[in-house]
């Protein structure tokens, strides 16, 4: 966060306009993680002292990695988890719900088999992906050209979400079922809509389709019932 007698920027400000990577996320002290919640929302951190108050920029992209449990084998397709009952949930509870709500994408990475590691087949080239991302960013720049300090879907406020994330009836039903089944918060609801809008932009689609919405919901893996149950 930063601080000191004469306030100095911390890691989240040093990562301004860049990436802050947190490895083994649940191993950080919970108090350290909790103070990140407001800067992640406001993109600024305020350090107050008796003689002064200083604002540091904190517009960073947080990327975190973690094991599913202390032993590392929860939900493993081949190996059995050796953690005692309740330990998995206790481990996940080190990351609070409000902090998890602020993370747009939860991606579960399954173990890679040897045959897949040793294959010589290649996937989609990075250059192709890069061009698609550049096109999506240009769409967003044009969309928000009349809104100061807003350049991407992640920065949308409630009014802009209502304007640019309008859903048709099938999409509304999909999102309603997901909200009820996963017990998602209002903040998670907004995050899903923002991610859906970005997926639609990557697909060069003017409107959010059911496939875009379903993919965004699928990125809420840590909200599913089979985690820590």
GIVEN-V459511 format. One record per run of one state. SS is the DSSP state (H for helix, E for strand, C for the rest). FROM is the first residue (numbers start at 1). LEN is the number of residues. If there is no record, write none. Layout:
BEGIN
SS;FROM;LEN
SS;FROM;LEN
END
This chain:
BEGIN
C;1;1
E;2;2
C;4;4
E;8;2
C;10;1
H;11;4
C;15;4
E;19;4
C;23;2
H;25;3
C;28;2
H;30;5
C;35;1
H;36;7
C;43;1
E;44;5
C;49;4
E;53;5
C;58;3
E;61;4
C;65;22
H;87;6
C;93;4
H;97;5
C;102;4
E;106;1
C;107;7
H;114;5
C;119;7
H;126;18
C;144;9
H;153;3
C;156;2
H;158;7
C;165;4
H;169;14
C;183;3
H;186;17
C;203;7
H;210;9
C;219;1
E;220;1
H;221;3
C;224;6
END
